[in-house]
Amino acid sequence: MIRGCVLFDIDGTLLRAGDPVHARVLCDALEQTFGITVVLDGVPLAGMLDRQIARFALERAGVPPEHIEERLAAALSLAGQWYCERLKTEERMSWVLPGVRSVLPRLADAGYALGVLTGNVRAVARAKLAATALADWLPIGAYGDQAEERSALVALACAEAAAYYGGRFEPARTVLVGDTPRDIAAAHGAGARALAVATGRYDTVALAAAGADAVLPNLANVEDVLGAIQRLLADYAERG
């Protein structure tokens, strides 16, 4: 019996953040598609969807909104293709953050459906997971080329979980694990719970102030992670 769904952010939560190949292919794809020079300096990247990052950079470069709408999907698809071509597997195994390789099998054994909810476009996300040998533990997800706002990805991930695992999934039985206030806001905006980890640029104090339902320094203590998720879903069960 599936006890609930746990969705993990990737960059800063499962893997060390700041992937230069990801940033480069996004800029290259935007430049190829729109014929302009694109830089990400000053773009608020933490917790943003790739679609949002691209739109922000293009608007700042003066690209008309109608042109962005016409070509953005093609640019994101190209970025995903180039990332898969440029990614070197051996450069990513060491990027997995403490506790991740232990906590995923424990959660699966405890009866949770596992997946990702990430700002990365699908091709980039799946390539990162494959390159770090995490893909098999996280077979479903929702991605940064599927919506305009992060909170909208929760319903998409629940639908993919239902198709993959069988049964019914809903936000009320879902915990988002992330490292930014945007992860927390996305969970709450969709009716899910937020477990925040201070493995990105925000510390535990900032994440608690942002309204996380539970905060941990990292995923290294498997029992703490399992206990936090159990408590969060038990709270929802009692409310229901």
Backbone hydrogen bonds in HBPLUS format (Angstrom, degrees):
<---DONOR---> <-ACCEPTOR-->    atom                        ^
c    i                          cat <-CA-CA->   ^        H-A-AA   ^      H-
h    n   atom  resd res      DA  || num        DHA   H-A  angle D-A-AA Bond
n    s   type  num  typ     dist DA aas  dist angle  dist       angle   num
A0003-ARG N   A0111-GLY O   2.75 MM 108  5.53 164.8  1.77 145.8 151.0     1
A0113-ALA N   A0004-GLY O   2.93 MM 109  6.22 163.0  1.96 164.0 164.4     2
A0005-CYS N   A0173-ARG O   2.85 MM 168  6.23 165.3  1.87 159.2 164.3     3
A0175-VAL N   A0005-CYS O   2.87 MM 170  6.37 154.7  1.93 158.5 166.9     4
A0006-VAL N   A0113-ALA O   2.86 MM 107  6.23 164.0  1.88 171.3 176.6     5
A0115-GLY N   A0006-VAL O   3.09 MM 109  6.45 143.8  2.23 157.1 157.1     6
A0007-LEU N   A0175-VAL O   2.89 MM 168  6.24 164.3  1.91 162.4 167.7     7
A0177-VAL N   A0007-LEU O   2.79 MM 170  6.10 163.3  1.82 163.4 166.2     8
A0008-PHE N   A0115-GLY O   2.93 MM 107  6.32 160.9  1.96 137.3 139.0     9
A0117-LEU N   A0008-PHE O   2.94 MM 109  5.65 154.3  2.01 119.3 124.9    10
A0009-ASP N   A0177-VAL O   2.89 MM 168  6.17 160.5  1.92 178.4 174.6    11
A0013-THR N   A0010-ILE O   3.19 MM   3  5.36 158.6  2.24 116.7 122.3    12
A0014-LEU N   A0010-ILE O   2.87 MM   4  4.88 145.5  1.99 128.4 139.8    13
A0015-LEU N   A0010-ILE O   2.95 MM   5  5.85 170.9  1.96 151.6 151.2    14
A0012-GLY N   A0015-LEU O   2.64 MM   3  5.54 156.8  1.69 161.6 168.6    15
A0097-LEU N   A0014-LEU O   2.90 MM  83  5.68 173.7  1.91 147.3 148.7    16
A0016-ARG N   A0095-TRP O   2.82 MM  79  5.17 148.9  1.91 139.1 149.3    17
A0023-ALA N   A0019-ASP O   3.24 MM   4  6.57 166.1  2.26 153.3 156.3    18
A0024-ARG N   A0020-PRO O   2.97 MM   4  6.06 156.2  2.03 143.0 149.8    19
A0025-VAL N   A0021-VAL O   2.94 MM   4  6.13 166.6  1.96 155.0 157.5    20
A0026-LEU N   A0022-HIS O   3.13 MM   4  6.28 154.8  2.20 148.0 154.9    21
A0027-CYS N   A0023-ALA O   3.12 MM   4  6.36 164.8  2.14 147.5 151.3    22
A0028-ASP N   A0024-ARG O   2.82 MM   4  6.00 165.7  1.84 154.1 158.9    23
A0029-ALA N   A0025-VAL O   2.87 MM   4  5.86 158.0  1.92 142.2 148.0    24
A0030-LEU N   A0026-LEU O   3.05 MM   4  6.22 157.4  2.10 147.4 153.4    25
A0031-GLU N   A0027-CYS O   2.91 MM   4  6.10 159.3  1.95 151.9 157.9    26
A0032-GLN N   A0028-ASP O   2.87 MM   4  6.05 158.0  1.92 148.0 154.2    27
A0033-THR N   A0029-ALA O   2.95 MM   4  6.02 156.4  2.01 142.9 149.4    28
A0034-PHE N   A0030-LEU O   2.85 MM   4  5.77 162.8  1.88 149.1 154.1    29
A0035-GLY N   A0031-GLU O   2.81 MM   4  5.04 134.7  2.01 130.8 138.6    30
A0043-VAL N   A0040-LEU O   2.98 MM   3  5.33 165.2  2.01 132.2 133.3    31
A0045-LEU N   A0043-VAL O   2.90 MM   2  5.70 112.0  2.38 118.1 101.5    32
A0048-MET N   A0045-LEU O   3.01 MM   3  5.37 168.8  2.02 131.9 132.7    33
A0052-GLN N   A0049-LEU O   2.98 MM   3  5.07 116.2  2.40  98.2 113.6    34
A0053-ILE N   A0049-LEU O   2.87 MM   4  6.20 162.3  1.90 159.1 164.3    35
A0050-ASP N   A0119-GLY O   2.73 MM  69  5.45 157.5  1.78 142.5 138.7    36
A0054-ALA N   A0050-ASP O   2.90 MM   4  6.03 167.5  1.92 151.7 154.9    37
A0051-ARG N   A0144-GLY O   3.26 MM  93  5.92 146.5  2.38 140.5 144.9    38
A0055-ARG N   A0051-ARG O   3.02 MM   4  6.15 161.4  2.05 143.5 149.1    39
A0056-PHE N   A0052-GLN O   2.89 MM   4  6.04 163.9  1.92 151.4 155.9    40
A0057-ALA N   A0053-ILE O   2.98 MM   4  6.21 167.8  2.00 153.9 156.8    41
A0058-LEU N   A0054-ALA O   2.93 MM   4  6.09 158.3  1.98 151.4 157.5    42
A0059-GLU N   A0055-ARG O   2.87 MM   4  6.01 163.9  1.89 153.8 158.3    43
A0060-ARG N   A0056-PHE O   2.98 MM   4  6.14 158.7  2.03 148.5 154.6    44
A0061-ALA N   A0057-ALA O   3.07 MM   4  6.25 134.8  2.28 133.2 145.0    45
A0061-ALA N   A0058-LEU O   3.09 MM   3  4.97 124.7  2.41  90.5 105.2    46
A0063-VAL N   A0058-LEU O   3.02 MM   5  5.49 167.6  2.03 153.2 149.1    47
A0062-GLY N   A0059-GLU O   2.99 MM   3  5.06 156.5  2.05 102.9 110.0    48
A0067-HIS N   A0064-PRO O   2.99 MM   3  5.41 129.8  2.25 110.9 123.8    49
A0068-ILE N   A0064-PRO O   3.13 MM   4  6.50 153.9  2.20 152.9 160.9    50
A0069-GLU N   A0065-PRO O   3.00 MM   4  6.30 162.3  2.04 153.2 157.0    51
A0070-GLU N   A0066-GLU O   3.20 MM   4  6.32 151.4  2.29 136.0 143.1    52
A0071-ARG N   A0067-HIS O   3.21 MM   4  6.34 148.3  2.31 147.1 153.5    53
A0072-LEU N   A0068-ILE O   2.87 MM   4  5.39 142.7  2.01 158.4 160.5    54
A0075-ALA N   A0071-ARG O   3.07 MM   4  6.34 154.4  2.14 152.9 160.7    55
A0076-LEU N   A0072-LEU O   2.96 MM   4  6.25 160.7  1.99 159.3 163.7    56
A0077-SER N   A0073-ALA O   3.02 MM   4  6.20 154.0  2.09 145.7 153.0    57
A0078-LEU N   A0074-ALA O   2.99 MM   4  6.19 153.0  2.06 143.8 151.0    58
A0079-ALA N   A0075-ALA O   2.93 MM   4  6.21 153.6  2.01 146.6 153.9    59
A0080-GLY N   A0076-LEU O   3.06 MM   4  6.31 156.4  2.12 145.3 150.7    60
A0081-GLN N   A0077-SER O   3.04 MM   4  6.33 157.0  2.09 146.1 152.3    61
A0082-TRP N   A0078-LEU O   2.92 MM   4  6.17 167.1  1.93 157.1 159.7    62
A0083-TYR N   A0079-ALA O   2.93 MM   4  6.07 153.5  2.00 146.7 154.2    63
A0084-CYS N   A0080-GLY O   3.15 MM   4  6.35 165.0  2.18 149.4 152.3    64
A0085-GLU N   A0081-GLN O   3.16 MM   4  6.44 145.7  2.28 141.9 151.6    65
A0086-ARG N   A0082-TRP O   2.91 MM   4  6.08 145.4  2.03 148.1 157.1    66
A0087-LEU N   A0083-TYR O   2.86 MM   4  5.76 143.4  1.99 156.3 162.7    67
A0091-GLU N   A0088-LYS O   2.97 MM   3  5.60 155.6  2.04 119.9 127.5    68
A0092-ARG N   A0089-THR O   3.02 MM   3  5.62 169.6  2.03 124.8 127.0    69
A0095-TRP N   A0092-ARG O   2.91 MM   3  5.18 158.8  1.95 113.3 120.3    70
A0100-VAL N   A0097-LEU O   3.28 MM   3  6.00 163.7  2.31 137.4 142.2    71
A0102-SER N   A0099-GLY O   3.09 MM   3  5.32 139.0  2.27 104.0 115.8    72
A0103-VAL N   A0099-GLY O   2.83 MM   4  5.93 160.7  1.87 163.2 169.3    73
A0104-LEU N   A0100-VAL O   3.30 MM   4  6.23 167.2  2.32 153.6 154.4    74
A0107-LEU N   A0103-VAL O   2.96 MM   4  6.13 160.0  2.00 154.3 158.8    75
A0108-ALA N   A0104-LEU O   3.01 MM   4  6.24 161.8  2.04 153.2 158.6    76
A0109-ASP N   A0105-PRO O   2.87 MM   4  6.00 160.0  1.91 146.8 152.3    77
A0110-ALA N   A0106-ARG O   2.96 MM   4  6.12 136.9  2.15 137.8 149.7    78
A0112-TYR N   A0107-LEU O   3.14 MM   5  5.69 165.2  2.16 150.5 149.7    79
A0111-GLY N   A0108-ALA O   3.09 MM   3  5.32 160.4  2.13 106.3 112.1    80
A0116-VAL N   A0140-ILE O   2.99 MM  24  6.53 147.1  2.10 136.6 144.3    81
A0142-ALA N   A0116-VAL O   3.01 MM  26  6.45 140.6  2.17 141.0 152.8    82
A0118-THR N   A0142-ALA O   3.16 MM  24  6.53 163.2  2.19 158.1 158.1    83
A0144-GLY N   A0120-ASN O   2.66 MM  24  4.78 157.4  1.71 125.9 125.3    84
A0125-ALA N   A0121-VAL O   2.95 MM   4  6.15 170.2  1.96 164.9 168.1    85
A0126-ARG N   A0122-ARG O   2.89 MM   4  6.06 175.8  1.89 165.8 166.0    86
A0127-ALA N   A0123-ALA O   3.06 MM   4  6.08 149.4  2.16 137.9 146.5    87
A0128-LYS N   A0124-VAL O   2.95 MM   4  6.21 157.6  2.00 152.9 158.6    88
A0129-LEU N   A0125-ALA O   3.01 MM   4  6.29 162.8  2.04 154.1 158.6    89
A0130-ALA N   A0126-ARG O   2.93 MM   4  6.04 155.5  1.99 142.9 149.9    90
A0131-ALA N   A0127-ALA O   2.89 MM   4  5.97 156.9  1.95 146.9 153.4    91
A0132-THR N   A0129-LEU O   3.35 MM   3  5.29 145.5  2.48  94.5 104.0    92
A0134-LEU N   A0129-LEU O   2.86 MM   5  4.93 162.2  1.90 155.7 154.0    93
A0135-ALA N   A0129-LEU O   3.23 MM   6  4.65 134.3  2.46 113.1 107.2    94
A0133-ALA N   A0130-ALA O   3.24 MM   3  5.10 167.5  2.26 103.6 106.8    95
A0137-TRP N   A0134-LEU O   3.10 MM   3  5.64 137.3  2.29 113.8 124.6    96
A0138-LEU N   A0135-ALA O   3.05 MM   3  5.14 141.9  2.20 101.9 113.2    97
A0146-GLN N   A0143-TYR O   3.07 MM   3  5.71 158.3  2.12 127.0 127.8    98
A0152-ALA N   A0149-GLU O   3.17 MM   3  5.66 139.3  2.35 109.2 119.2    99
A0153-LEU N   A0150-ARG O   2.96 MM   3  5.48 155.3  2.02 114.8 122.6   100
A0154-VAL N   A0151-SER O   3.27 MM   3  5.81 157.3  2.32 111.7 117.3   101
A0157-ALA N   A0153-LEU O   2.87 MM   4  6.10 156.1  1.92 153.4 159.4   102
A0158-CYS N   A0154-VAL O   2.94 MM   4  6.22 156.7  1.99 151.4 158.1   103
A0159-ALA N   A0155-ALA O   2.99 MM   4  6.20 153.3  2.06 144.6 151.3   104
A0160-GLU N   A0156-LEU O   3.01 MM   4  6.28 154.8  2.07 145.0 151.8   105
A0161-ALA N   A0157-ALA O   2.85 MM   4  6.06 151.4  1.93 147.1 155.6   106
A0162-ALA N   A0158-CYS O   2.96 MM   4  6.20 154.9  2.03 145.5 151.6   107
A0163-ALA N   A0159-ALA O   3.08 MM   4  6.35 156.7  2.14 145.7 151.5   108
A0164-TYR N   A0160-GLU O   2.98 MM   4  6.14 149.8  2.07 144.4 152.5   109
A0165-TYR N   A0161-ALA O   2.75 MM   4  5.65 165.6  1.77 155.1 159.3   110
A0166-GLY N   A0162-ALA O   2.88 MM   4  4.77 136.4  2.07 120.1 131.7   111
A0173-ARG N   A0170-GLU O   2.97 MM   3  5.64 160.1  2.01 122.5 128.7   112
A0174-THR N   A0171-PRO O   2.96 MM   3  4.90 145.2  2.08 122.1 117.6   113
A0193-ARG N   A0174-THR O   3.11 MM  19  6.42 170.9  2.12 154.8 157.5   114
A0176-LEU N   A0193-ARG O   2.80 MM  17  6.14 170.3  1.81 163.6 162.9   115
A0195-LEU N   A0176-LEU O   2.83 MM  19  6.07 170.7  1.84 162.0 165.1   116
A0178-GLY N   A0195-LEU O   3.11 MM  17  6.59 149.9  2.20 149.9 159.1   117
A0197-VAL N   A0178-GLY O   2.91 MM  19  6.12 151.0  1.99 148.3 156.7   118
A0183-ASP N   A0180-THR O   3.06 MM   3  5.35 131.9  2.30 104.9 116.8   119
A0184-ILE N   A0180-THR O   3.37 MM   4  6.81 154.6  2.44 146.4 152.9   120
A0185-ALA N   A0181-PRO O   2.90 MM   4  6.17 163.9  1.92 152.7 156.7   121
A0186-ALA N   A0182-ARG O   2.93 MM   4  5.98 152.2  2.01 139.6 147.1   122
A0187-ALA N   A0183-ASP O   3.07 MM   4  6.31 158.5  2.12 146.0 151.0   123
A0188-HIS N   A0184-ILE O   3.06 MM   4  6.34 173.3  2.07 157.9 158.7   124
A0189-GLY N   A0185-ALA O   2.80 MM   4  5.80 152.1  1.88 144.8 153.5   125
A0190-ALA N   A0186-ALA O   3.23 MM   4  6.30 129.8  2.50 137.2 147.3   126
A0190-ALA N   A0187-ALA O   3.17 MM   3  5.41 142.7  2.31 101.8 112.1   127
A0192-ALA N   A0187-ALA O   2.76 MM   5  4.70 160.3  1.80 150.2 143.8   128
A0191-GLY N   A0188-HIS O   3.21 MM   3  5.00 153.7  2.28  96.3 104.2   129
A0213-ASP N   A0194-ALA O   2.99 MM  19  5.34 133.2  2.21 136.1 150.1   130
A0196-ALA N   A0214-ALA O   2.89 MM  18  6.24 165.5  1.91 160.7 157.1   131
A0216-LEU N   A0196-ALA O   2.89 MM  20  6.34 156.9  1.95 159.6 167.2   132
A0198-ALA N   A0216-LEU O   3.08 MM  18  6.60 146.2  2.20 147.1 157.5   133
A0207-LEU N   A0203-ASP O   3.05 MM   4  6.32 159.0  2.10 154.7 161.1   134
A0208-ALA N   A0204-THR O   2.94 MM   4  6.05 155.2  2.00 145.0 151.4   135
A0209-ALA N   A0205-VAL O   2.94 MM   4  6.14 157.6  1.99 147.2 153.8   136
A0210-ALA N   A0206-ALA O   2.99 MM   4  6.18 132.8  2.22 136.2 148.5   137
A0212-ALA N   A0207-LEU O   3.32 MM   5  6.05 165.5  2.34 154.0 153.4   138
A0211-GLY N   A0208-ALA O   3.01 MM   3  5.31 159.3  2.05 108.1 114.3   139
A0225-VAL N   A0221-ASN O   3.12 MM   4  6.47 156.9  2.17 153.5 160.2   140
A0226-LEU N   A0222-VAL O   2.92 MM   4  6.13 171.7  1.92 158.2 160.1   141
A0227-GLY N   A0223-GLU O   2.87 MM   4  5.93 160.2  1.91 145.4 151.5   142
A0228-ALA N   A0224-ASP O   2.94 MM   4  6.04 156.5  2.00 143.6 149.8   143
A0229-ILE N   A0225-VAL O   3.05 MM   4  6.29 166.2  2.07 155.3 158.3   144
A0230-GLN N   A0226-LEU O   2.99 MM   4  6.14 161.1  2.03 148.8 154.5   145
A0231-ARG N   A0227-GLY O   2.97 MM   4  6.15 159.1  2.02 147.6 153.0   146
A0232-LEU N   A0228-ALA O   2.99 MM   4  6.21 159.0  2.03 149.9 155.5   147
A0233-LEU N   A0229-ILE O   3.07 MM   4  6.24 164.9  2.09 153.7 156.7   148
A0234-ALA N   A0230-GLN O   2.90 MM   4  5.98 145.3  2.03 142.6 153.1   149
A0235-ASP N   A0231-ARG O   2.95 MM   4  6.14 150.0  2.04 146.5 153.3   150
A0236-TYR N   A0232-LEU O   3.40 MM   4  6.71 152.6  2.48 138.5 144.2   151
A0237-ALA N   A0233-LEU O   3.03 MM   4  6.29 156.0  2.09 144.0 150.6   152
A0238-GLU N   A0234-ALA O   2.96 MM   4  6.19 156.3  2.01 150.5 156.0   153
A0239-ARG N   A0235-ASP O   3.07 MM   4  6.32 150.8  2.16 143.2 151.2   154
A0240-GLY N   A0236-TYR O   2.87 MM   4  6.11 147.3  1.98 148.4 157.6   155
